Structure formats: structure tokens, C-alpha cells
Amino acid sequence: MISKILRGAVLTGVLFAVSAPMVAYAADAPKTKAACKKAKGMKWDKTTKACVKK
């Protein structure tokens, strides 16, 4: 039983460590088409209406 709890805790830690940088990157991405045009290395994706890396 203790091994299942420990395994769950480790899995949760790994998932958090992987997802935290993605959330931080998403917060920094430009939200408007005009801001996206000004950002270097980014382009506006018409289908998702979001700014993505080139």
C-alpha cells in the first residue's frame, strides 16, 4: 500500500515538473495579432487564433 502512495506522489511530481514550464511559456506568449507581429520568431496562427513559434 505504501508503494502505491509513493508511486503516485512521484508521478505527480514528475507531471508537475513537466507542465510548469509549459504554463509559464503560455503566459508569456502574445495574446493579440498585433502583439504577435511585433514579437520576433513568432507568427499568428489563423486556425487556432493564437501566436505560435515559427
C-alpha positions in Angstrom: 0.0 0.0 0.0 2.8 2.4 0.8 4.4 1.7 -2.5 1.2 2.8 -4.4 1.1 6.1 -2.4 4.8 6.7 -3.1 4.4 5.8 -6.8 1.5 8.3 -7.0 3.5 11.0 -5.3 6.4 10.5 -7.6 4.2 10.5 -10.7 2.5 13.7 -9.5 5.9 15.4 -9.0 7.1 14.4 -12.5 3.9 15.7 -14.1 4.1 19.0 -12.3 7.8 19.4 -13.2 6.9 18.8 -16.9 3.8 21.0 -17.0 5.1 24.0 -15.1 7.4 25.3 -17.9 4.6 25.0 -20.5 2.3 27.1 -18.4 5.0 29.7 -17.9 5.7 29.9 -21.6 2.0 30.2 -22.4 1.7 33.2 -20.0 4.5 35.0 -21.9 3.0 34.4 -25.4 1.4 37.5 -27.1 -2.4 37.4 -26.9 -3.2 39.6 -29.9 -2.4 39.5 -33.6 -0.7 43.0 -33.4 1.5 41.9 -30.5 2.3 38.7 -32.2 3.5 40.6 -35.3 5.9 42.6 -33.1 7.4 39.5 -31.4 10.4 38.1 -33.0 10.3 34.4 -34.0 6.5 34.2 -33.6 3.6 34.1 -36.1 -0.2 34.3 -35.9 -2.0 31.0 -36.5 -5.4 31.8 -38.1 -6.9 28.4 -37.3 -6.2 28.5 -33.5 -6.2 32.3 -33.3 -3.0 32.2 -31.2 0.6 33.3 -31.5 2.9 30.3 -32.2 6.7 29.8 -32.8 7.8 29.9 -36.4 
